[in-house]
Amino acid sequence: MKIAIAADHAGLPLKTPVAARLRALGHEVLDLGAHQEDPDDDYPDFARYVAQAIQHGQADRGVLVCGSGVGASVAANKHRGIRAAVCHDAYSAAQGVEHDDMNVLCIGGRIIGQSLAETLVTQFVNANFSGEERHKRRLEKVLAIEASD
């Protein structure tokens, strides 16, 4: 699977080990920055990079790291076709994909450590949308909301 990853200055320290974990799991990683510390960079820019990579077929899923994960999630969800969520527990990282077809995992570099981040991305990439009727029905409703805006 191709995974786009990006982080602002607050998420930068966690981005490298997360990307390494994804590669160790056999995934291709598209690193969209940041590549150096810049306290003036902004998480919406990195959310846009990841969202566009998914929209244009350059990546199957994405991982965003900012200070809390919240800003990146809010920004990513403004893009058509993106279903991003902040997950700081293993259950949600997998269940978000299995039930909600989440395609962007957002994590907080100031909230969690490397070990948990590696666990979360492992759960995220190992999960697949269940396709169960109730989950498909709910996803169709979410997509209808998106299409109406």
N, C-alpha and C positions, 0 to 999 in steps of 0.2 A: 504494500500500500504506500502511496505517496502522502506524506504528511508535511504540511506547511507549518512552520513555527516562527514566531516573532515575539519580541519583548521590548518594552520601553526600558528606560534606565533602572526603574525599580525591579523589573523582572530579569534584567540581564544576567545577574549572577546565577540564577536558577536555569536559564535557557540552555547553557552549554551541557550540564549533566542530563537534562531532559532529552536534548537532541541525541546525546550519546546513547542513552537508554533505548530510544526509538531505533537507532541504527543497530544496536546490539540485538534487538528483536527482529531484525531483518527488513526494516522499513527504509524507504528512501526519504531523506529529509531535505526539504527545501527551506533553507534558512533565509528569512526575509528581514533580518536585522532585529534589533540594533546590533551593531558590530563593535561599538565602543561606548563608553560611558558618556552620556550627554544629558545633564539634568534638565535641559530645555526641550527634550524630545517629548512627544505626546502620544499616549496610547491609542487615540482614534486613528492615527496614521497607520500604526502597525495592525490594528484590527482590519482596516481597509485592505492592506496588503494581503493578509491571510484570506479574507473574504473573496477578494478578486481572484486569488489563485484557485480557490475552490470553484467559483463561478465560471472561470475560463478553462477548467479541466486540467489545470497544472498540478492540482492536489486533490486527493479524495477527502481528506479531513484536515483539521488544523488544531494547533495548540497555541494559545496566547498566554503570556505571562506579564502581568503588571503588578503594581503594589498589592492590591487586594484581589484582583481578578474581576472585580465588579465593573469598573470602567470599561475594560476590554470587552466584557460580555455585553454591556449596554450598547457600545459602539458596533460590535460585530452583528448584533441582532437587527441593526438598521438596514442591513444589506439583504436583498432578496435571495432566498434560498439558504440562508444561514440560520442554523439553530444552535446557538451558543449558550453555555451555562457554566456558572462557577461551581466547581466541585472540589471539595476538600475532604471527601471521604470516598473510599473505594466503591461502596455500593452505588452511590450516585453517578460516579464516573462510568460504570458499566450500565446501570439501569437507564441513564439518560440516552444511551445509544439504543438499548434493547426496546424500550417503550416509546421513546420520543424521537428517535432517529436523529439525535444530537450529532452535529458534524464538527463542532468546535468546542474543545475543552479549554476553559479559562481557569487559571490558577493564580494565586497570590504569592508573589515572591517574598513579601514581607509577612506572610501568614503561615506558610508551611515550609518545611525543610526538604532537603534533597531526597531523602529516603521515601517520604510520603509522596513527593512529586513523581518519583520513578514508579511507585505503585499505581498512582492514578493514571499515568499515561499508559501503563501496561494494561490496566483494566479497560481503558477507553479504546485502545486499538484492538484488543482481543474480543470486544463485544460486537455483536451484529444486531441490526433491527430484527425483532422477532417476527414481524409480519402477521402477528395475531390480529384477528378481525377487530377487536376493540382498540388496539393500538393503531391500526390502519385508519379506522374511523376517526379517531381523535387527531391523527396527523392530517387527514384530509380537511378537518375543520380548521386546524392551524394554517394550512396552506390557503384555504379560502379566505381567511382573515388577511393574510399577506397579499393575496391577489386583489382584495377590495380596496386597499389603500393606495 
